[in-house]
Amino acid sequence: MRIRGWLPPLVLSFLTGCSVLHGPKYGETPTGATVHPFSANPEGLKVPMQWRPYILSRLKRSTDFTTINYDGTVVVKAVADSSASGLSQRLSLKVDETPFISWRWKVSDVPAEANNRLGPDDAAARVVVAFDGDRDKLDFEDRAFADRIKALSGNDVPYATLMYIWSNKDPVGTVIDNKHTSRIKMIVAESGHEKLKTWVKERWNLLEDFKRAFGELPGKVISVGIMSDTDNTGIRVETHYGDIQFEK
């Protein structure tokens, strides 16, 4: 369900956070044709090199991120405890040249009460990709929404955002609409409890997923991010994220 017109302050805070996560600040130019790997970092960093934190709202507790050595490889450990925040990295790459995205992750638990369709819309693990595009193609509501967020935050809302999530119950491959805007879609990459507490490798066709979700070809990728949020369901989960790569 899309919400029209006025949005409550907490919703605006959340969506402002999305704009900080996915898009560069006003006047900035996206940089980088490859993702700087977590594995290239030393242990003990709260923000890996070439990444940056994002805060969804000053009213929300931030998820704790730390680079750790896991079996000889540095990964990011996220501890979400009634919290919501993430890390992002600016990019500039063409999807048709590297149409696949891959990563690995390990999740300790999933929020049993979460419902990404209607709310509470928590997810223990998210890999988030933001895209540039022709904003003149946006309908009036999406354009007005983007204008409101930019006026509040000073950040441009991406033309489109695709989130790969670990759901508590939705079938793998399901496309879920964001209930506030048509320009954010979620794809269920993993679901349920069967693979919890084990490393799971993911490889998804970003080009085909974008076309399936938005019905058009994607523009350039302008950022990639990770996010773990349990602020609405109030549980504690640990998620480990390995390197994210865009591949042919």
N, C-alpha and C positions, 0 to 999 in steps of 0.2 A: 504494500500500500504506500503510495506516495503522499507526502504531506504538502499541502499547498498553502501559499501565503506565509503568515507569520510562523516562526519557529521558536519554541521555548529556549531560554538562555542556555540550558545544559546541552540541548541538541546542537545549538550553534557552537558551543565550546567544543563538542566532539567533532563536528564537521570542520571547524577551523583547524583542529588538530590534524585532520586528514589532509588539509591543504598544505600544512607545514611538512607533513610526512612525505607527500608525494611530489610536490612541485617546488621549484626554486623560489626564493623570495623575489619580490617584485624588482625587476632590473637586473637580476642575476642571469647568467648564461649557463645552462647545463654543461657539464664537462665530463670527460671520461668515456671511452668506448668499451671498457671492460670493468668488471666489478673487482675492487680490491679485496682479496680473500681474507677471511677471518684468520686463516692458518698462517698468514704472514705477520701476525701480530705477536708481541710478547704476552705473557700471562699477566693478569691483574688489571687490565685496562677496563674502565667503565664505558669508554667510547673507543671502538677500534679506529685505527688510522684510516683517514679519508671517509669515515662515516660521521654521522652527527645524530645527536639525540633529538627526539621530538616529544613535546608534552601535549597531551590531548586537552587538558584543562588544569588550571591551577587548583581547582576544587577536587581533583582526583589524585590519589597516590600514584607515584611512578613505579613501574616495574623495574626491578633491579637487573641490570645487564653487566656481565663480567666475562672477559676472555679467560679461559682456563685450558689447561693441558689435559686432554682426554685420550688416553692410550697413545700418547706420543704426538698428537695433533692438536693444535690450538683451535678451539671452537668457542662459540658464545653461549654462555649459560644465562637463561632468563628465568627469574623467579617472580611470578605474578602472584601477589597476595592481596586480594581485593584492590587491585591496581590496574592501570592501563597506560602504556607508553611504548615507545619503540626506538628503532634506529633506522636511519636511511642514508642513502648515498646517491648523489646526483650523477646522471649518466647522459650520454647522447649516442644512441646506436639505432641502426635500422633493423627492424625485426625480420625482414626478408633475407638479410645476410646471416643472421643467427636466430632462426625461428624457434629453437628449443630452449627451455629454461630447466636447469637441474639444480638440485640441492639435496641435503639429507637433514633429517631432524629426528629428535627423540623426545617424546612427551610422557610425563609421569601420570597425567590424569586429564579428563575432559570435564568441563562444567555440565553436570547432569541436567541442570535447569535451563541451560542456554537454548535459545531459539533464534537462529540468525535470520529467519523470515520475519518474525513479529517482535522479537525481544523477549527476554534480555539477550542482547546480541554479543555475547562473549565468545572468545575462541582462545584456546590454550596456545595455538600456534597459527601464525599467518605469514605468508610471503607475499609482498605487495608490489605490484608493478604499475607505474604511472606512465601515461602516453600523451604526447602532443597531438594536435589535430586542428582542423578548421573550426574555430569557435562560431563562425557565422552559420554553421549547420545546426547549432543547438536550437532547440525550441525555446519559446519565450520563458517558460518556467525554469528550465535548466540555466538559461542565460541570466535570469534574475537571481537565481540561487547563487551562481558564481559571483555576481556583482555584490551581493550582500556579504558573502564570505570575504571577498577582497577588501571591501570597505571596513570590515571589522578587524581583519588580521594583517592587511597589507600584502597578503600572499595570493598568487594566482592559483585558482583551482585547476587541476589538470583537466584536459579535454576528456580523458577517460581513465579509470582506475580498475585494475583487475586484481582481486585478492584470492590467493590459494589458501584455503583454511583446512584445519583439522576439526571436523564437526563431531558432535556427540552422537548423531543419529542419521543425518542425511546421507543418501547413497553417494558413493564416489562418482565424480563426474557431473553431479548436479550443479546447475547454474542457479544462483540465488540472487534475486534483485535486492539492492539496498532500498530500504523503506523510505528514504528521504530524497533520493535523486536517482535518475535513470543512468547517470554517468559513472556509477560504481556498481560492479558486479562481483560476486563471490563464486568461486569454483571449489567444490569439495574435493580436495586432494586425498585425504584420508578420513576415516570415520570410525567411531566406536572405540571399543576397548581391546580388540584382538591384538593390535600391534603396539600397545602401550609399553613403555619402558624398554623398547628396542630401537636401534637405529633403523630408520626407513629411508631408502633412497627414492627420490622423485625425479621424473623427467617428463615434462609436459610440452606439448606443441603450442607455444605461445601464440603463434600466428593463427592456427585453427581455433584455439580457445577464444581469442579476441573476436574472430568473425562469428563464432557461435554465440557469444555473449552480446555483441553489439550490432551484428548484422552488417559489418563493413570491414574494410582493411585497416590495420592499425597504422598510426603515425609513428614517429620515433619514440623510443623509450627514453623518458627524461629522469626517472629515478627508480630505485629498487629499495625495498625496506623489509624489516621484520617487525612483528608486533605480537605481544602476548598480553591478553586482557581478561581479567576476572573481576572487574570493578562492579559489575552488576549482579553477579552470582555470589561473590564474596568468598570464593575458595582460594586455596593456595596450590599452584602447580609449578613444576619445573620443566622447562623446555630447553633442549640443546639444539643449536643451529650450526650446521657445517657450512662450508663454502657454497656460495651461489654462483652459478655460471650460465652464460648465454652461449649456445652452441649451434653448430650447423647440423 
